[in-house]
Amino acid sequence: METIGHCQVFTMFQQFTPSLVPVPRVSARARPTGLLAGTVVRTADGELPVEYLLAGDRVATVSNGLVELRGTSLVEAQDIDVVCFAPSALGRLRDLVVPMHQQVLVHDWRAQILHGRDSMLTPAASMVDDLHVTRERREAVRLIRLHFDDPQVLWADGLKVASAPTPAPGILATGLLH
């Protein structure tokens, strides 16, 4: 919830959260991936914060154009290392923070040096240079995962990241989708 003027405003995500079962918690050993609230994702309706996305929204992907989002899931990662991309690293106005195991698509010298390819998916931790891309520990981080019929690569605050590797879990099975 944020305050705008004298009004308290709930995001869509916060409106749905009370109806959900408790958020599952995982340790860093589970290698969690996902996007933190506030991360902006390209969609058919423009750039939107990840917490506003719902099943049925069309998300811009690198290889497949606009793809229908099948659902989102939420997990709380405990005692986790995250990778912080400074604005200078991405040409953006603000930092981007992702879990260290979040897969990112790189098209530069790093792909050539690490794997001899023009581009590759690699964990965000491999991007750490201790100057523009740093690593830090967080006590708890809520991660929003985007689920499609097939894994996708999408834009998150200008960085190309992989979606959740699995299709959306069933709504009745988990109660964690919206």
Buried (B, 14 or more C-beta within 10 A) or exposed (E): EEEEEEEEEEBBBEEBBEEBEEEEEBEBEBBBBBBBBEBBBBBEEEEBBBBBBEBEBBBBBBEEEEBEBBBBBBBBBBEBBBBBBBBEBBEBEEEBBBBBBBBBBBEEEBBBEEEEEEBBBBBBBBBBEEEBBBBEEBEEBBBBBBBBEEBBBBBBBBBBBBBBEEEBBEEEEBEBBB
